[in-house]
Amino acid sequence: MSTQVKVGADTMLLIVVIFILAAIFAPFMTIWSLNTLFPQLNIPMNFWTWLAMEWINIMIIGRMGRISKRA
């Protein structure tokens, strides 16, 4: 027995906006947390470090997806 949940357009838009904001701010939060935990790193907050952190996040999430499918 399955139940279907109807999701409105406004809810879908909200979900998309949340994912976009998370993709934008998650790398900055990661850089900030690394700078807070390890002050000697002194990683600058700019576009290039954001892009590098985004790339690292993509690689880690991609590998986690492949690992979980094997199990």
SULQUIHU-V646116 format. One line per field, one symbol per residue. phi: phi as a letter, one per 20 degrees, with the letter a starting at -180 (. if undefined). psi: psi as a letter, one per 20 degrees, with the letter a starting at -180 (. if undefined). burial: 1 if it has 9 or more other C-alpha atoms within 8 Angstrom, else 0. A space follows every 10 residues. Layout:
phi->???
psi->???
burial->???
This chain:
phi->.ddddedfff ffffffffff ffffefffff fgfffffcff flffebffff ffffffffff ffffffffff f
psi->pqqpppprhh gggggggggg hghgighhhg gghghghnhi glpqnaghhg gghggggggg hghhghghhh .
burial->0000000000 0100000000 0010001101 1001100000 0000000011 1011001000 0000000000 0
